[in-house]
Amino acid sequence: MKELSNSVAIVGVDESDELGTLPHVSQLTLHLQSIHNAVADAGLKISDVDGIFTAGQHSPALLGEALGIRPRYVDGTSVGGCSFIIMVGHALLALHHGLCDVAVISHGESGRSGTGVTRARDTSLVGQYESPYGFGGAPTYFGMITNRHMYEHGTTLEQWAQVAVSTREWAGLNPKAKFRDPISIQDVLDSRPMFYPFNLLNICLVTDAGGAVVLTRADRAKDCAKKPVYVRGAGEATEHCFVTEMQNMPFSEATRMSGEKAFKMAGVSHSDFDHVMLYDAFSSGPPIMLESLGFCKPGEGVSFFEPGRSNPGGSLPINTNGGGLSYTHSGMYGIFPLIEATRQQRGECGDRQVPNCDLSLVNGMGGMLSAAGTVVLSTET
C-alpha cells in the first residue's frame, strides 16, 4: 500500500443543501444534493462519475440510477459510521487499478425525521443475545465502555465534559453547526441525565443530513477546480460485533490496527499531525480513540481536551467543525470528518481555519468500536 500513497486525491466535498430537521426531504434527496454539490465543488460533471461508494439504506446501484449514470464500479461496504472513511481506501484501490476514474463516496440519512426508514425486529446475533439483557441502543453500549474506562483509569465526568466544551467552541465558529452557543463543564454536568455516565450534552446530535466526497487519480486531480488533497495513508480493521466480546475493553483493537496501517502507508508519526478529526458520537469516544491510536497511554486521552490544547488556538486542534456533538450527526457520521479535513487542508474554513494545516488525521469507529477507518490527508506529496 505504501507505493499507492499520494496516488489519489480528494477533489470535491460538500454537504446536502440543508442540515437539521428535514421531514420534507427524503434520504435519497440528501444523497443526490450532496453528490451534485461535491461534484460541482470539484469542477466536474455528474457524467464524469463512474464509481459509487455508499453505506446505509440506499444501494450504490440506486444512486447510479437516480443520477442517470451507469457506474463501472460500486461498493456498498457497511460496517457502521466509519464505512465512508474505510471507503476512501477502497476508492484509492479502485482508481489505481483503473476500475473507475472518478469516485464518489456518498451519505444521506434522516436520522432525526426517519423519512423512508423501515423499522424491523432485530434478528441479528447482537439483537438476540445482548439486547434482551438491557442494551437499549448505542448510549447504553457505549456507556458500558465508558464506565469501564472510568473504572480502569479513574477518568471522571468532568473530564468527559471537557470534550463537549472544546467541541462546542469549534462549533461556534462554524455557520453550519446546529448548536453554537458556548457551554461550560458545569453546563454539561447539569444537562439532563440520559444513560449513565452520559448527560444530554455528552451525546451526539440526531439530525437529517447528507455529505459526499469526490476522488480521482493524482494526474487528473491537478485539472480540477480546487487544490487536490492527497490520500497519503488509509487503513481499516474490524474487531467484534458483540461489545461483550471486546478483547480489552475499553481499548479498541480495530482503531489500533487501522491507525497502524494508515500511518505506515503515509510514512508519518503522531507528532506530524496539525489537525485531527475523530468520530464523536459520545464525549468519551475521542479520548479512547487517541489512546487506541497510540497518541498517548491508556487513560491519558482526556488530557488532549484540557483547556487550551484541542480548542481554537490550541496545540492540536480536534474536531474543528463542531463534531457530532454540536455540528451534525445523522447516524452514520463518518463522511463529515472527511469533508472538514479536506476543507482545512484547502484553507477554506474561515474563522476556524487551523494555521499552517499541512497534515490531517481522520479516524472513525463503526458500531461500538467494532470497526475502524483511518485516513491521512495532505495537500503536500
Secondary structure as GFF3:
##gff-version 3
##sequence-region A 1 381
A	DSSP	three_ten_helix	2	4	.	.	.	ID=ss1
A	DSSP	beta_strand	8	15	.	.	.	ID=ss2
A	DSSP	alpha_helix	27	41	.	.	.	ID=ss3
A	DSSP	three_ten_helix	46	48	.	.	.	ID=ss4
A	DSSP	beta_strand	51	54	.	.	.	ID=ss5
A	DSSP	alpha_helix	60	67	.	.	.	ID=ss6
A	DSSP	beta_strand	73	75	.	.	.	ID=ss7
A	DSSP	alpha_helix	83	96	.	.	.	ID=ss8
A	DSSP	beta_strand	102	110	.	.	.	ID=ss9
A	DSSP	alpha_helix	125	129	.	.	.	ID=ss10
A	DSSP	three_ten_helix	131	133	.	.	.	ID=ss11
A	DSSP	alpha_helix	138	153	.	.	.	ID=ss12
A	DSSP	alpha_helix	157	171	.	.	.	ID=ss13
A	DSSP	alpha_helix	185	190	.	.	.	ID=ss14
A	DSSP	beta_strand	193	195	.	.	.	ID=ss15
A	DSSP	beta_strand	198	199	.	.	.	ID=ss16
A	DSSP	three_ten_helix	200	202	.	.	.	ID=ss17
A	DSSP	beta_strand	208	217	.	.	.	ID=ss18
A	DSSP	alpha_helix	218	221	.	.	.	ID=ss19
A	DSSP	beta_strand	229	238	.	.	.	ID=ss20
A	DSSP	three_ten_helix	243	245	.	.	.	ID=ss21
A	DSSP	alpha_helix	253	266	.	.	.	ID=ss22
A	DSSP	three_ten_helix	270	272	.	.	.	ID=ss23
A	DSSP	beta_strand	275	278	.	.	.	ID=ss24
A	DSSP	alpha_helix	285	293	.	.	.	ID=ss25
A	DSSP	three_ten_helix	301	305	.	.	.	ID=ss26
A	DSSP	pi_helix	323	327	.	.	.	ID=ss27
A	DSSP	alpha_helix	335	346	.	.	.	ID=ss28
A	DSSP	three_ten_helix	350	352	.	.	.	ID=ss29
A	DSSP	beta_strand	360	366	.	.	.	ID=ss30
A	DSSP	beta_strand	371	378	.	.	.	ID=ss31
###
